[in-house]
Amino acid sequence: MRAFILKTDWKKIKKELKKKGKAILIKKGEEAEEGVTVGRDKVTLSIECGNLREILEILADLGYDFAALEGFTKEEVENLGIDIPEVTSVDDVERAEDYETLKSLIIKLKGTKGSEFCGALGVFIGFVRKISTGKEVVRLEYERYDEIYPKILKEIENEIMKFEGVRGVKIYHRIGVLTPPEDIVYVIVMAENRETLWKPLQVAVELMKKKLPIWKKEVYVDGEIWVHDKT
């Protein structure tokens, strides 16, 4: 799902976006009573959410392709795991990065060519630990080398696709600020059966850790350190 900050009239791009997939507008406003309103043509959902990330995860899981954020600033969306751009046109939207969840990635894999031959999915989930080397973690801060990240990611996925029986692979790594116990990374391998699944999944995780141009800072209650500076 491509999420973006709307810097134009929603009506101007809504019709074009809906030709390309499911699109929804998220407006920043006053708190509403929790509940579900069922109308003749649509359902309106008001929920108690701790942050915008929860809302985006729900919409991605529901299969939305586009989420327009109205009334939000760049500062308010800078720690949602991806870079969320400001857009003024449909072309800008199509250049935005996908906001993914574990469920949305699995749905995409199951919808790819070759999935009809498969009966197994292997999933690795990396999440933020509360205690690291005896220290209490407040948050992790991830930075990414955007210029080469897509190329390296594709190289890793292509390498895993060479394994016998593998029909699909997805690697998704969040950036920005993450706190315990939020998810950091998903590595998913789709294979014909379990016998051809475990080795490529293990290799995919190791290549992800070794090659992706992502750097991590651990911030503790009593200090901080870039992980590559550890001895």
N, C-alpha and C positions, 0 to 999 in steps of 0.2 A: 504494500500500500504506500503510495507516494503522499507524504504529508508536506504541507507548505503554508507559509503565512500569506494571506490574501492581501494584495496591494492594488486591487482593482475591483470593479463591481462584480459580485458573484454571478449575477444574471448574465454578465457578458461572457463568461467562460463555462457556466454550468451546462448549457445545452451541448456544447462541443465535447466536454469531458464525459457526459453521460452517453455519448456515442461510443466512447472508448472503454467504458466500464462503469462500475458503481461508484458514485461520487456523493459526498456528504459535506455539509457545512457545520463547523463547530464554532459557535459564537461565545465569546467571553461575556458573561453577564452576571446578574444577581442570582443568588442561590434559589433553587426551586425545590418544592417538596418532593421527597423521594417517591417514585412510583412509575407506573407504565400507563400511558394513555393510548387506547386503541381507537383509531379513527377509521373512516370508511376506506381511505386509500393508503394510510401509513400508520406506523406506530411511533409514538414519541416516548423516549426513555429518559427519566431523570434519576440519577443514582448518586450515592455518596461516594466520592472518589478522593483518595489522598492526593492525587496529582494527575496531570494531563497524560502521563505515560499510561496509566491504567485505562483511560478512555481510548487512546490509540490502540492499545492491545486488544480491547474488546472489538473495535471496529475492524482491525486486521483479521481477527479470528472469524468475524462475521462475513468476510470475503469482500470488503470494500477495496476499491482500487485507488481512490483518491480521497484525501481528507484536507479540506481547506480550513485554516485557522483564521478567524476574524477577530480583531481586537487584541491580539497577542503581540508582544515584542520579541525581538531576537533573544534578549536576555532571559525571557521566561521559558524559552524552548531550547536553550543551549545545552541542557543536560538530559536529553531524551534518548541518547544513545546513537544518534545520527545528526548530521548537519541538516537543519530544516531551513530552506531558503525562502526569501521573499520573492513573490512572483507577480507579474503583471499580464502574463499571457499563457496560453495553453502550451506553447513551445517551452516556456520556462518550467512549467509543471513537468513536462516529459523528461527534463534533464535532472529532476529531483531524484534523490536517493530513496530506495524502498525502505519503509519501516516494516520490519518483519517480527513475527513471533514464532515460537516452535510450531504451533499449529499451522500457520500460514505457509511456512517452509515445507512442512510435510504435505500439505494440500498441493503445492506446486510440484513437488517431486512425483506424487502419485498421478499428476496430470501430464507428465512428460512422456515422450515416445520411448517405448521399451518397458514401461511400468507394467504392461499386461503380462510380462514374463516373470514378474517378481512376486515374492511372498514374504520378504523380510526387510525391515528397516532397523538400522542401528543408530542410536543417538548418544552423543556425548554432550553433557551440559556442564559448563564451567560457571560457577557462581562465586560471589564475594564471601570469603570466610570472615568470621567475626574475630578470631584470634589467629595471628600469623607470627610464627617464631616467638611465641610468648607475649606478643604485644597486642593490645586491643585496637582493632582497625576501625577508624571513623569512616573512611571512604577510600576508594581507589579512583585515580585520575588517569584516563587513557588518552594518548595522543597518537595520531596516525599520519603517515606520509602519504597524503592523498594522491600525489602525482603518479606514484607507482603501485599503490595498493590494489587497484582493480586488476592490473596485469599479473601481479604475484598471486593474487587469489585465484585467478583463472588458471594459472600454471599448476597450482596445487590440485585444483579440482580435476584438471585434465590428467594429471599424473595418477590420481586415484581411479579414474575411469579406465585405465589400462589393466586393472586387475580383472582376472577372469570372474564372470558372474556379476560384476558391478554394472548397474544400469543408470545410476544417478548419484550425485553428491551435491550437498549444499553446505557452505561454511558461512556463518554470519557472526560478526564480532562487533559489539557495541563500543562506542567511544564516549568521551566526556566523563562525567562524575557518576559513579555507581556506589551504592552503599549496601552493607550486609542486609539481607541475603539475596540481593538482586542478581539476575542472570547476566553473565558477561558474554558467553559465546555458545553457539550451537554448531555442532558438526554432525551431519546426518548422511548416512550412506544407505542407498537402496540397492539390494542385491536379489538375485534369483532365489537364494535360499540361505539359511543361517551358516552353512559350511563355507560359503564364499563371502561372508559378511565381516567377520571379526577382525581379520588381519588388515584389510583396507581401512577399516574404521580406526584402528590403532595407528596406522601409518598417517592417516589424514590428520589426526590430533597432533602427532609429533611434528609433521611438516608445518601445520598451522602455528605451533608454538615457536618453531625455529625460524620460519621464513617471513611471516607476515610483518610488514614494517609498522609495528605498533609498540608503543612504549608505555610502561605502567609506573605510576607513582603510588606508593602506599602511604597514606596519611594516618598516623596513630594518635592516640590521646596525648602522647608525650613526644611527638616528633614526626618526621616524615623522611622518606628515602625513595629515590628512583631504584627500581628493582635491579637494573643492570649494574648499579653501584654497590650491590651487596657483595661481601667477601665471604 
